[in-house]
Amino acid sequence: MEGPSESESMGVKALVSAYSNRLWNRFLGFFPSDANFLGKISTFYSRTNRATSRRRRTCLPLPLPSNSLDASMVTTEASRVFDVLEDILENIFMNLHDIQKNLLFWQSRAEGSNAQKVYFMIFERGPWAFIDGMLQLIRECVVKGSSLHLYHSASAQISERISILTSLRYSLATFLAQVYMEVDKFGEELLKDPEKSLFALMVTINGLFSELEVAVGQPHAMCRSDFSVGGSYSFVLQFEKLPEVNQEGSQWKDCEIRDAINLIYQNLHKLDTYLSILVTKYRKPRKVTLYWFRYTCGAVGLSVCSMWLLRHSSLMGSSDINNWIHEAKDSTVSFWNDHVEQPLLSIRDELFETFRKRDKGVMELEEVQLTANSLHRMLLAFSEQTKGQKFPENASDQEMLEIVMARYEKEVMHPIQNLVGGELVRALLIQIQKLKLDIETAMLELDQILKANEINFAILAALPAFFLSLILLMLVRAWFKQDTRAEGRGRIARLQRRLLIVEVERRIMQYQACVDQGLEKDAQCMFGLVLYSLDRLYSAVERHAKATGEWLCLRQDIIDLGKPGLQSAHKLIVTARMERVYDCLLPSSRRQ
C-alpha cells in the first residue's frame, strides 16, 4: 500500500518512457524501411531499452527439437525469432514472479486473525496510516465499543489486492502457455523451412498479444482512473498491431522481419510499463514501510543511547568513557592472557618440553630413593642391635618396622628413664624418617598427577575463548551463508527446492483436472503456472547440478516436464524420480 506520491511518480516515469518510445518510432518513420543503418539502431535501441529495465537471466529454454542445438542448422531468421521468443518468456516469467511474490504476501495476510489484520492496518502501513488507524480505533472503541469496521476495511483491501493480482496472474499465465505451445508447434518447421513458418508464427503471436490486451486491460478498467497523471492522461494498455504486409506471399523481407521484431519489443515494453504501474499500486509494502515502527523504536533508542554517551564523553567534560575504554582494554588483555595465551603456552610446554620435565621427575625420584635407603639402614641397624642377630640386607622394612614399634611400645612404659638411657629416641627418629619418606612419596605422586593433567587444565582454561570464537564463527557463517532462497546451499534452500517440485506436481494435477473437465482457458492458465514453477526450479538447481555433474540429465527432465504433448501421468513419474535421484534435490538427512 504505497502513498499517492509514489504511484504518481511511477506513472510519470511510465509515460515518459512510453512517449520517448513513440517519438523514436515516429522519427524512424521519416526514413525508408530498408535503411539498414537506422534499422540496426532501432533494434539496438529496443534491446538496450529492455536490457536496462531488467537484468537478463537464465530461464526455462524454448521447447525446440533436440537437433536445434546444432548452430549450423539455425538460420539467421530463425535465430532472431528465437531471441525474441526467449525475451518474451523471460519478460512473462519476471512479471509473474513479481506478481506471485506480492500475491503470496496478501494471501498470508488474509489467512491471519482479526487482530493480525488490525495490527497490519495500524502498524505496517507507514506513520500516516498509524495515526489514522489509531484515531479510527479509538473512535470505534469509544463510540461503538468494537473495532469491526477497521477489521472489515483491512479484509476488503486485502481481498481487493488478492483479486486483482490473481486476475493478472491468470492472464499472464494463459499468455505464457499459449506462446509456449505455439513455439512447440512451430519449432520443427522453423528449423526446416523458416521462410514459410515465420509469417504464421509472427501473426499468431500478434494475435496472442491482442488477446492479452483484452484479458489484462478489461478486468482492470475500473482501476485506470488511478493511473492518471495530473488528471489529464490515463495510461491504457494498447499494443501495436502487426501490419498486413505480404500476407499472400511465403517470404518476408529482412526489413519486414526487423519491423515485426521491433513491434514485439515495443509491446513487451508497454506490457512492462502497464504492469509496473498496476502491480506497484497493489504490491506489498516495502520493508521500510512494513517495519517502520520497529525502525522508529530503534532510532529512538539509538538517539537516547547517543545522548547518554554524549553526556559521559569528554565533550561534556566527563572522563567516564575514557575510563570505561581503559577498563575494557585491561579486561580484554587479561582475558586474552588468562584464557588464550597462557593455556596455549602451557600446552606448548607440555608437548615440547617433555624431556626436561622427565629429567626433573627423575631427580625427585632419586631424592625419595635416598630417603628410603637411609630409612632401611636405620631399621637394619636398630633391628640387629635389638635382637642381637645378623639380618640380611634385603630384609623387609615392614618386618623391621614391627620390631621398632614393639620396642617403642616397651620403651614408652618408662619414658623418662628410657629417654636418657634407652632406645626411645632412636625409635622416634626412625618414625620421623618414615614420616618423611611417606610425605615425599605422596608429594611425588601428587606432582605426577598434576603433570599428567597439565594439558587438561590448559584446555579448561581455554574453553571460554573457544566457545566465544565458536559463537563468532557461527554468526559470521550465518551472515555470509544466507541460504533462505532456493539458490542457497543450506538445509532451508534444499527445502525450498523440494517445495518447488511439490508445487510443480500440484499444478500438473490441477492442469489435468481442468483438461478432464473441459475447461480450456483454466487448463492453459494451469499449464502456464507449471511453466513458471519449472522456470523457478530451473534457475534454483542449475548451479548446484553443474557442481555435482547432474545438470545435463536434470535439465532434460525439467524440459520434458514443460512439453505440452507429454501426458500428465508421465510427468508425475518424472517428478517422483527427480525427488529421489538428484543430489541437489535430496533432503540433508539422506545425503551420504
WOWO-V500048 format. One record per residue. RES is the residue in one small letter. PHI is phi in whole degrees, 0 to 359 (999 if undefined). PSI is psi as a letter, one per 30 degrees, with the letter a starting at -180 (NA if undefined). D_CENTER is the distance of its C-alpha to the mean C-alpha in whole Angstrom. Layout:
BEGIN
res->RES phi->PHI psi->PSI d_center->D_CENTER
res->RES phi->PHI psi->PSI d_center->D_CENTER
END
This chain:
BEGIN
res->m phi->999 psi->j d_center->26
res->e phi->264 psi->l d_center->27
res->g phi->287 psi->l d_center->31
res->p phi->294 psi->f d_center->33
res->s phi->296 psi->e d_center->33
res->e phi->291 psi->e d_center->30
res->s phi->296 psi->e d_center->31
res->e phi->294 psi->e d_center->34
res->s phi->294 psi->e d_center->33
res->m phi->296 psi->e d_center->30
res->g phi->295 psi->e d_center->34
res->v phi->297 psi->e d_center->36
res->k phi->300 psi->e d_center->33
res->a phi->295 psi->e d_center->33
res->l phi->293 psi->e d_center->37
res->v phi->300 psi->e d_center->37
res->s phi->296 psi->e d_center->35
res->a phi->294 psi->e d_center->37
res->y phi->295 psi->e d_center->41
res->s phi->297 psi->e d_center->40
res->n phi->296 psi->e d_center->39
res->r phi->293 psi->e d_center->42
res->l phi->296 psi->e d_center->44
res->w phi->296 psi->e d_center->43
res->n phi->294 psi->e d_center->44
res->r phi->293 psi->e d_center->48
res->f phi->297 psi->e d_center->48
res->l phi->292 psi->f d_center->48
res->g phi->292 psi->f d_center->50
res->f phi->285 psi->f d_center->53
res->f phi->250 psi->l d_center->53
res->p phi->297 psi->l d_center->54
res->s phi->288 psi->f d_center->51
res->d phi->266 psi->g d_center->52
res->a phi->288 psi->j d_center->51
res->n phi->298 psi->e d_center->48
res->f phi->296 psi->e d_center->47
res->l phi->291 psi->e d_center->46
res->g phi->296 psi->e d_center->45
res->k phi->296 psi->e d_center->42
res->i phi->298 psi->e d_center->42
res->s phi->298 psi->e d_center->41
res->t phi->298 psi->e d_center->39
res->f phi->297 psi->e d_center->37
res->y phi->297 psi->e d_center->37
res->s phi->296 psi->e d_center->35
res->r phi->292 psi->e d_center->32
res->t phi->294 psi->e d_center->32
res->n phi->299 psi->e d_center->31
res->r phi->286 psi->e d_center->29
res->a phi->293 psi->e d_center->27
res->t phi->283 psi->f d_center->27
res->s phi->284 psi->e d_center->26
res->r phi->206 psi->k d_center->22
res->r phi->281 psi->k d_center->21
res->r phi->291 psi->k d_center->22
res->r phi->224 psi->l d_center->19
res->t phi->281 psi->k d_center->20
res->c phi->230 psi->l d_center->21
res->l phi->301 psi->k d_center->23
res->p phi->293 psi->l d_center->26
res->l phi->291 psi->k d_center->29
res->p phi->281 psi->i d_center->32
res->l phi->263 psi->l d_center->34
res->p phi->298 psi->l d_center->36
res->s phi->295 psi->e d_center->35
res->n phi->285 psi->f d_center->38
res->s phi->287 psi->f d_center->37
res->l phi->291 psi->f d_center->35
res->d phi->283 psi->j d_center->38
res->a phi->296 psi->f d_center->38
res->s phi->291 psi->f d_center->42
res->m phi->270 psi->f d_center->42
res->v phi->267 psi->j d_center->40
res->t phi->283 psi->l d_center->43
res->t phi->295 psi->e d_center->42
res->e phi->297 psi->e d_center->42
res->a phi->296 psi->e d_center->40
res->s phi->298 psi->e d_center->37
res->r phi->295 psi->e d_center->37
res->v phi->293 psi->e d_center->37
res->f phi->297 psi->e d_center->34
res->d phi->297 psi->e d_center->32
res->v phi->295 psi->e d_center->33
res->l phi->296 psi->e d_center->32
res->e phi->297 psi->e d_center->29
res->d phi->293 psi->e d_center->28
res->i phi->297 psi->e d_center->29
res->l phi->299 psi->e d_center->27
res->e phi->299 psi->e d_center->24
res->n phi->298 psi->e d_center->25
res->i phi->293 psi->e d_center->25
res->f phi->299 psi->e d_center->22
res->m phi->294 psi->e d_center->20
res->n phi->294 psi->e d_center->23
res->l phi->297 psi->e d_center->22
res->h phi->295 psi->e d_center->18
res->d phi->297 psi->e d_center->19
res->i phi->294 psi->e d_center->21
res->q phi->296 psi->e d_center->19
res->k phi->299 psi->e d_center->16
res->n phi->292 psi->e d_center->19
res->l phi->295 psi->e d_center->21
res->l phi->298 psi->e d_center->19
res->f phi->296 psi->e d_center->18
res->w phi->291 psi->e d_center->22
res->q phi->294 psi->e d_center->23
res->s phi->294 psi->e d_center->20
res->r phi->290 psi->e d_center->23
res->a phi->292 psi->f d_center->26
res->e phi->279 psi->f d_center->25
res->g phi->286 psi->l d_center->25
res->s phi->283 psi->l d_center->28
res->n phi->297 psi->e d_center->31
res->a phi->296 psi->e d_center->30
res->q phi->293 psi->e d_center->26
res->k phi->292 psi->e d_center->28
res->v phi->295 psi->e d_center->30
res->y phi->299 psi->e d_center->28
res->f phi->296 psi->e d_center->26
res->m phi->297 psi->e d_center->29
res->i phi->266 psi->e d_center->30
res->f phi->257 psi->f d_center->27
res->e phi->239 psi->g d_center->24
res->r phi->234 psi->g d_center->26
res->g phi->110 psi->l d_center->27
res->p phi->294 psi->e d_center->30
res->w phi->292 psi->e d_center->33
res->a phi->295 psi->e d_center->32
res->f phi->296 psi->e d_center->31
res->i phi->294 psi->e d_center->35
res->d phi->297 psi->e d_center->36
res->g phi->294 psi->e d_center->35
res->m phi->294 psi->e d_center->36
res->l phi->297 psi->e d_center->39
res->q phi->294 psi->e d_center->39
res->l phi->295 psi->e d_center->38
res->i phi->295 psi->e d_center->41
res->r phi->296 psi->e d_center->43
res->e phi->290 psi->e d_center->43
res->c phi->292 psi->e d_center->43
res->v phi->282 psi->e d_center->46
res->v phi->276 psi->e d_center->48
res->k phi->261 psi->f d_center->46
res->g phi->80 psi->g d_center->45
res->s phi->206 psi->l d_center->42
res->s phi->241 psi->h d_center->38
res->l phi->292 psi->e d_center->39
res->h phi->297 psi->e d_center->39
res->l phi->295 psi->e d_center->36
res->y phi->294 psi->e d_center->34
res->h phi->295 psi->e d_center->36
res->s phi->297 psi->e d_center->35
res->a phi->296 psi->e d_center->31
res->s phi->297 psi->e d_center->32
res->a phi->293 psi->e d_center->34
res->q phi->294 psi->e d_center->31
res->i phi->294 psi->e d_center->28
res->s phi->296 psi->e d_center->30
res->e phi->298 psi->e d_center->31
res->r phi->293 psi->e d_center->28
res->i phi->297 psi->e d_center->27
res->s phi->295 psi->e d_center->30
res->i phi->295 psi->e d_center->30
res->l phi->293 psi->e d_center->27
res->t phi->295 psi->e d_center->27
res->s phi->296 psi->e d_center->31
res->l phi->297 psi->e d_center->29
res->r phi->298 psi->e d_center->26
res->y phi->298 psi->e d_center->29
res->s phi->293 psi->e d_center->31
res->l phi->292 psi->e d_center->29
res->a phi->295 psi->e d_center->28
res->t phi->295 psi->e d_center->32
res->f phi->298 psi->e d_center->32
res->l phi->299 psi->e d_center->29
res->a phi->296 psi->e d_center->31
res->q phi->295 psi->e d_center->34
res->v phi->298 psi->e d_center->33
res->y phi->297 psi->e d_center->32
res->m phi->293 psi->e d_center->35
res->e phi->294 psi->e d_center->37
res->v phi->297 psi->e d_center->35
res->d phi->296 psi->e d_center->36
res->k phi->282 psi->e d_center->39
res->f phi->265 psi->f d_center->40
res->g phi->299 psi->e d_center->38
res->e phi->294 psi->e d_center->41
res->e phi->290 psi->e d_center->44
res->l phi->297 psi->e d_center->42
res->l phi->283 psi->e d_center->42
res->k phi->279 psi->e d_center->46
res->d phi->219 psi->i d_center->47
res->p phi->295 psi->f d_center->45
res->e phi->296 psi->e d_center->48
res->k phi->282 psi->e d_center->49
res->s phi->273 psi->f d_center->45
res->l phi->295 psi->e d_center->44
res->f phi->296 psi->e d_center->46
res->a phi->297 psi->e d_center->45
res->l phi->293 psi->e d_center->42
res->m phi->294 psi->e d_center->42
res->v phi->295 psi->e d_center->44
res->t phi->296 psi->e d_center->42
res->i phi->295 psi->e d_center->39
res->n phi->299 psi->e d_center->41
res->g phi->294 psi->e d_center->42
res->l phi->295 psi->e d_center->38
res->f phi->296 psi->e d_center->37
res->s phi->296 psi->e d_center->40
res->e phi->295 psi->e d_center->39
res->l phi->294 psi->e d_center->36
res->e phi->300 psi->e d_center->38
res->v phi->289 psi->e d_center->40
res->a phi->292 psi->e d_center->37
res->v phi->277 psi->e d_center->34
res->g phi->279 psi->e d_center->37
res->q phi->293 psi->e d_center->39
res->p phi->293 psi->f d_center->37
res->h phi->246 psi->g d_center->36
res->a phi->296 psi->e d_center->40
res->m phi->291 psi->f d_center->40
res->c phi->265 psi->f d_center->37
res->r phi->293 psi->f d_center->38
res->s phi->297 psi->f d_center->40
res->d phi->285 psi->f d_center->37
res->f phi->274 psi->f d_center->36
res->s phi->297 psi->k d_center->40
res->v phi->245 psi->j d_center->40
res->g phi->70 psi->g d_center->42
res->g phi->73 psi->g d_center->44
res->s phi->246 psi->f d_center->46
res->y phi->216 psi->k d_center->43
res->s phi->240 psi->k d_center->41
res->f phi->283 psi->k d_center->38
res->v phi->241 psi->k d_center->39
res->l phi->286 psi->j d_center->37
res->q phi->215 psi->j d_center->40
res->f phi->282 psi->l d_center->39
res->e phi->284 psi->k d_center->42
res->k phi->262 psi->k d_center->44
res->l phi->290 psi->k d_center->45
res->p phi->293 psi->k d_center->49
res->e phi->276 psi->i d_center->51
res->v phi->241 psi->k d_center->52
res->n phi->52 psi->h d_center->54
res->q phi->288 psi->f d_center->53
res->e phi->277 psi->f d_center->56
res->g phi->277 psi->l d_center->55
res->s phi->253 psi->f d_center->53
res->q phi->232 psi->k d_center->51
res->w phi->248 psi->k d_center->50
res->k phi->284 psi->l d_center->50
res->d phi->297 psi->e d_center->48
res->c phi->292 psi->e d_center->48
res->e phi->291 psi->e d_center->47
res->i phi->296 psi->e d_center->44
res->r phi->296 psi->e d_center->43
res->d phi->295 psi->e d_center->44
res->a phi->295 psi->e d_center->42
res->i phi->294 psi->e d_center->39
res->n phi->298 psi->e d_center->39
res->l phi->296 psi->e d_center->40
res->i phi->295 psi->e d_center->37
res->y phi->295 psi->e d_center->35
res->q phi->297 psi->e d_center->36
res->n phi->295 psi->e d_center->36
res->l phi->296 psi->e d_center->32
res->h phi->294 psi->e d_center->32
res->k phi->296 psi->e d_center->34
res->l phi->297 psi->e d_center->32
res->d phi->300 psi->e d_center->29
res->t phi->296 psi->e d_center->31
res->y phi->296 psi->e d_center->32
res->l phi->291 psi->e d_center->28
res->s phi->297 psi->e d_center->27
res->i phi->290 psi->e d_center->30
res->l phi->292 psi->e d_center->29
res->v phi->291 psi->e d_center->26
res->t phi->298 psi->e d_center->26
res->k phi->294 psi->e d_center->28
res->y phi->248 psi->g d_center->26
res->r phi->284 psi->l d_center->23
res->k phi->289 psi->l d_center->21
res->p phi->299 psi->k d_center->21
res->r phi->294 psi->l d_center->19
res->k phi->298 psi->e d_center->17
res->v phi->295 psi->e d_center->20
res->t phi->290 psi->e d_center->22
res->l phi->292 psi->e d_center->20
res->y phi->246 psi->h d_center->20
res->w phi->296 psi->e d_center->23
res->f phi->294 psi->e d_center->25
res->r phi->293 psi->e d_center->22
res->y phi->297 psi->e d_center->22
res->t phi->295 psi->e d_center->26
res->c phi->297 psi->e d_center->27
res->g phi->295 psi->e d_center->25
res->a phi->294 psi->e d_center->27
res->v phi->295 psi->e d_center->30
res->g phi->297 psi->e d_center->29
res->l phi->295 psi->e d_center->28
res->s phi->294 psi->e d_center->31
res->v phi->297 psi->e d_center->33
res->c phi->296 psi->e d_center->32
res->s phi->294 psi->e d_center->33
res->m phi->295 psi->e d_center->36
res->w phi->295 psi->e d_center->37
res->l phi->294 psi->e d_center->36
res->l phi->296 psi->e d_center->38
res->r phi->293 psi->e d_center->41
res->h phi->263 psi->g d_center->41
res->s phi->270 psi->l d_center->40
res->s phi->290 psi->f d_center->43
res->l phi->295 psi->f d_center->43
res->m phi->260 psi->g d_center->45
res->g phi->79 psi->g d_center->47
res->s phi->251 psi->k d_center->45
res->s phi->254 psi->g d_center->44
res->d phi->295 psi->e d_center->42
res->i phi->295 psi->e d_center->39
res->n phi->298 psi->e d_center->40
res->n phi->296 psi->e d_center->41
res->w phi->293 psi->e d_center->38
res->i phi->295 psi->e d_center->37
res->h phi->296 psi->e d_center->39
res->e phi->296 psi->e d_center->39
res->a phi->295 psi->e d_center->35
res->k phi->295 psi->e d_center->36
res->d phi->296 psi->e d_center->39
res->s phi->295 psi->e d_center->36
res->t phi->294 psi->e d_center->34
res->v phi->296 psi->e d_center->36
res->s phi->297 psi->e d_center->38
res->f phi->297 psi->e d_center->35
res->w phi->296 psi->e d_center->34
res->n phi->292 psi->e d_center->38
res->d phi->282 psi->e d_center->38
res->h phi->246 psi->f d_center->35
res->v phi->234 psi->d d_center->34
res->e phi->290 psi->e d_center->37
res->q phi->297 psi->e d_center->39
res->p phi->300 psi->e d_center->38
res->l phi->293 psi->e d_center->37
res->l phi->295 psi->e d_center->40
res->s phi->296 psi->e d_center->42
res->i phi->296 psi->e d_center->40
res->r phi->298 psi->e d_center->41
res->d phi->297 psi->e d_center->44
res->e phi->291 psi->e d_center->44
res->l phi->276 psi->e d_center->43
res->f phi->251 psi->f d_center->45
res->e phi->236 psi->h d_center->48
res->t phi->294 psi->e d_center->49
res->f phi->291 psi->e d_center->53
res->r phi->295 psi->e d_center->54
res->k phi->291 psi->e d_center->53
res->r phi->292 psi->e d_center->55
res->d phi->297 psi->e d_center->58
res->k phi->296 psi->e d_center->58
res->g phi->294 psi->e d_center->57
res->v phi->296 psi->e d_center->60
res->m phi->296 psi->e d_center->62
res->e phi->295 psi->e d_center->62
res->l phi->294 psi->e d_center->63
res->e phi->294 psi->e d_center->66
res->e phi->298 psi->e d_center->67
res->v phi->296 psi->e d_center->66
res->q phi->294 psi->e d_center->69
res->l phi->298 psi->e d_center->71
res->t phi->298 psi->e d_center->71
res->a phi->295 psi->e d_center->72
res->n phi->295 psi->e d_center->74
res->s phi->297 psi->e d_center->76
res->l phi->297 psi->e d_center->76
res->h phi->297 psi->e d_center->77
res->r phi->294 psi->e d_center->80
res->m phi->297 psi->e d_center->81
res->l phi->296 psi->e d_center->81
res->l phi->295 psi->e d_center->83
res->a phi->294 psi->e d_center->86
res->f phi->296 psi->e d_center->86
res->s phi->293 psi->e d_center->86
res->e phi->295 psi->e d_center->89
res->q phi->289 psi->e d_center->91
res->t phi->287 psi->e d_center->91
res->k phi->274 psi->f d_center->91
res->g phi->74 psi->g d_center->94
res->q phi->218 psi->l d_center->92
res->k phi->274 psi->k d_center->90
res->f phi->258 psi->k d_center->87
res->p phi->291 psi->l d_center->85
res->e phi->292 psi->f d_center->82
res->n phi->265 psi->g d_center->79
res->a phi->295 psi->k d_center->80
res->s phi->287 psi->k d_center->77
res->d phi->294 psi->e d_center->76
res->q phi->293 psi->e d_center->76
res->e phi->294 psi->e d_center->80
res->m phi->288 psi->e d_center->81
res->l phi->293 psi->e d_center->79
res->e phi->294 psi->e d_center->81
res->i phi->294 psi->e d_center->84
res->v phi->296 psi->e d_center->83
res->m phi->291 psi->e d_center->82
res->a phi->293 psi->e d_center->85
res->r phi->293 psi->e d_center->87
res->y phi->294 psi->e d_center->85
res->e phi->295 psi->e d_center->85
res->k phi->289 psi->e d_center->89
res->e phi->288 psi->f d_center->89
res->v phi->291 psi->f d_center->87
res->m phi->300 psi->e d_center->90
res->h phi->229 psi->i d_center->92
res->p phi->295 psi->e d_center->90
res->i phi->293 psi->e d_center->92
res->q phi->290 psi->e d_center->95
res->n phi->281 psi->f d_center->92
res->l phi->292 psi->f d_center->90
res->v phi->264 psi->e d_center->93
res->g phi->244 psi->g d_center->95
res->g phi->252 psi->a d_center->92
res->e phi->255 psi->g d_center->89
res->l phi->293 psi->e d_center->87
res->v phi->295 psi->e d_center->86
res->r phi->296 psi->e d_center->85
res->a phi->295 psi->e d_center->83
res->l phi->295 psi->e d_center->81
res->l phi->295 psi->e d_center->80
res->i phi->295 psi->e d_center->79
res->q phi->293 psi->e d_center->77
res->i phi->295 psi->e d_center->75
res->q phi->296 psi->e d_center->74
res->k phi->296 psi->e d_center->73
res->l phi->296 psi->e d_center->71
res->k phi->297 psi->e d_center->70
res->l phi->296 psi->e d_center->69
res->d phi->296 psi->e d_center->67
res->i phi->294 psi->e d_center->65
res->e phi->295 psi->e d_center->64
res->t phi->295 psi->e d_center->63
res->a phi->295 psi->e d_center->60
res->m phi->295 psi->e d_center->59
res->l phi->295 psi->e d_center->59
res->e phi->295 psi->e d_center->57
res->l phi->295 psi->e d_center->55
res->d phi->295 psi->e d_center->54
res->q phi->294 psi->e d_center->53
res->i phi->295 psi->e d_center->50
res->l phi->296 psi->e d_center->49
res->k phi->294 psi->e d_center->49
res->a phi->291 psi->f d_center->47
res->n phi->249 psi->g d_center->44
res->e phi->297 psi->e d_center->44
res->i phi->296 psi->e d_center->40
res->n phi->297 psi->e d_center->39
res->f phi->296 psi->e d_center->40
res->a phi->295 psi->e d_center->38
res->i phi->292 psi->e d_center->35
res->l phi->298 psi->e d_center->36
res->a phi->292 psi->f d_center->36
res->a phi->270 psi->f d_center->33
res->l phi->300 psi->e d_center->31
res->p phi->303 psi->e d_center->30
res->a phi->295 psi->e d_center->29
res->f phi->295 psi->e d_center->27
res->f phi->294 psi->e d_center->25
res->l phi->296 psi->e d_center->24
res->s phi->295 psi->e d_center->23
res->l phi->295 psi->e d_center->21
res->i phi->295 psi->e d_center->19
res->l phi->297 psi->e d_center->18
res->l phi->296 psi->e d_center->17
res->m phi->295 psi->e d_center->14
res->l phi->294 psi->e d_center->14
res->v phi->295 psi->e d_center->13
res->r phi->296 psi->e d_center->11
res->a phi->294 psi->e d_center->9
res->w phi->286 psi->e d_center->9
res->f phi->282 psi->e d_center->9
res->k phi->257 psi->i d_center->6
res->q phi->273 psi->j d_center->3
res->d phi->248 psi->h d_center->2
res->t phi->286 psi->f d_center->3
res->r phi->274 psi->l d_center->5
res->a phi->292 psi->f d_center->8
res->e phi->278 psi->f d_center->8
res->g phi->285 psi->a d_center->6
res->r phi->246 psi->f d_center->8
res->g phi->275 psi->a d_center->8
res->r phi->294 psi->e d_center->10
res->i phi->294 psi->e d_center->7
res->a phi->295 psi->e d_center->7
res->r phi->298 psi->e d_center->11
res->l phi->297 psi->e d_center->11
res->q phi->297 psi->e d_center->10
res->r phi->293 psi->e d_center->12
res->r phi->292 psi->e d_center->15
res->l phi->293 psi->e d_center->15
res->l phi->297 psi->e d_center->16
res->i phi->295 psi->e d_center->19
res->v phi->299 psi->e d_center->20
res->e phi->295 psi->e d_center->20
res->v phi->298 psi->e d_center->22
res->e phi->299 psi->e d_center->24
res->r phi->297 psi->e d_center->25
res->r phi->285 psi->f d_center->26
res->i phi->296 psi->e d_center->28
res->m phi->293 psi->e d_center->30
res->q phi->295 psi->e d_center->30
res->y phi->299 psi->e d_center->31
res->q phi->294 psi->e d_center->34
res->a phi->296 psi->e d_center->35
res->c phi->294 psi->e d_center->36
res->v phi->297 psi->e d_center->38
res->d phi->296 psi->e d_center->40
res->q phi->273 psi->f d_center->41
res->g phi->78 psi->g d_center->42
res->l phi->270 psi->j d_center->39
res->e phi->293 psi->e d_center->39
res->k phi->295 psi->e d_center->37
res->d phi->296 psi->e d_center->34
res->a phi->295 psi->e d_center->34
res->q phi->297 psi->e d_center->33
res->c phi->298 psi->e d_center->30
res->m phi->296 psi->e d_center->29
res->f phi->293 psi->e d_center->29
res->g phi->297 psi->e d_center->27
res->l phi->291 psi->e d_center->25
res->v phi->298 psi->e d_center->24
res->l phi->297 psi->e d_center->24
res->y phi->298 psi->e d_center->21
res->s phi->295 psi->e d_center->19
res->l phi->295 psi->e d_center->20
res->d phi->295 psi->e d_center->19
res->r phi->295 psi->e d_center->16
res->l phi->293 psi->e d_center->16
res->y phi->300 psi->e d_center->18
res->s phi->290 psi->e d_center->15
res->a phi->285 psi->e d_center->12
res->v phi->261 psi->f d_center->15
res->e phi->300 psi->e d_center->17
res->r phi->296 psi->e d_center->15
res->h phi->289 psi->e d_center->15
res->a phi->291 psi->e d_center->18
res->k phi->293 psi->e d_center->20
res->a phi->292 psi->e d_center->19
res->t phi->264 psi->f d_center->20
res->g phi->78 psi->g d_center->23
res->e phi->259 psi->g d_center->23
res->w phi->294 psi->e d_center->22
res->l phi->299 psi->e d_center->26
res->c phi->290 psi->e d_center->26
res->l phi->293 psi->e d_center->23
res->r phi->298 psi->e d_center->24
res->q phi->294 psi->e d_center->27
res->d phi->296 psi->e d_center->26
res->i phi->294 psi->e d_center->24
res->i phi->296 psi->e d_center->27
res->d phi->297 psi->e d_center->29
res->l phi->295 psi->f d_center->27
res->g phi->269 psi->f d_center->28
res->k phi->289 psi->k d_center->31
res->p phi->294 psi->e d_center->34
res->g phi->277 psi->f d_center->36
res->l phi->281 psi->k d_center->35
res->q phi->293 psi->l d_center->35
res->s phi->296 psi->e d_center->33
res->a phi->297 psi->e d_center->34
res->h phi->292 psi->e d_center->33
res->k phi->295 psi->e d_center->30
res->l phi->294 psi->e d_center->29
res->i phi->295 psi->e d_center->30
res->v phi->295 psi->e d_center->28
res->t phi->296 psi->e d_center->25
res->a phi->296 psi->e d_center->26
res->r phi->292 psi->e d_center->26
res->m phi->298 psi->e d_center->23
res->e phi->292 psi->f d_center->21
res->r phi->250 psi->f d_center->23
res->v phi->254 psi->e d_center->24
res->y phi->281 psi->k d_center->21
res->d phi->295 psi->e d_center->19
res->c phi->289 psi->f d_center->16
res->l phi->247 psi->f d_center->16
res->l phi->280 psi->k d_center->18
res->p phi->292 psi->l d_center->16
res->s phi->297 psi->e d_center->15
res->s phi->290 psi->f d_center->19
res->r phi->261 psi->f d_center->21
res->r phi->286 psi->k d_center->20
res->q phi->269 psi->NA d_center->23
END
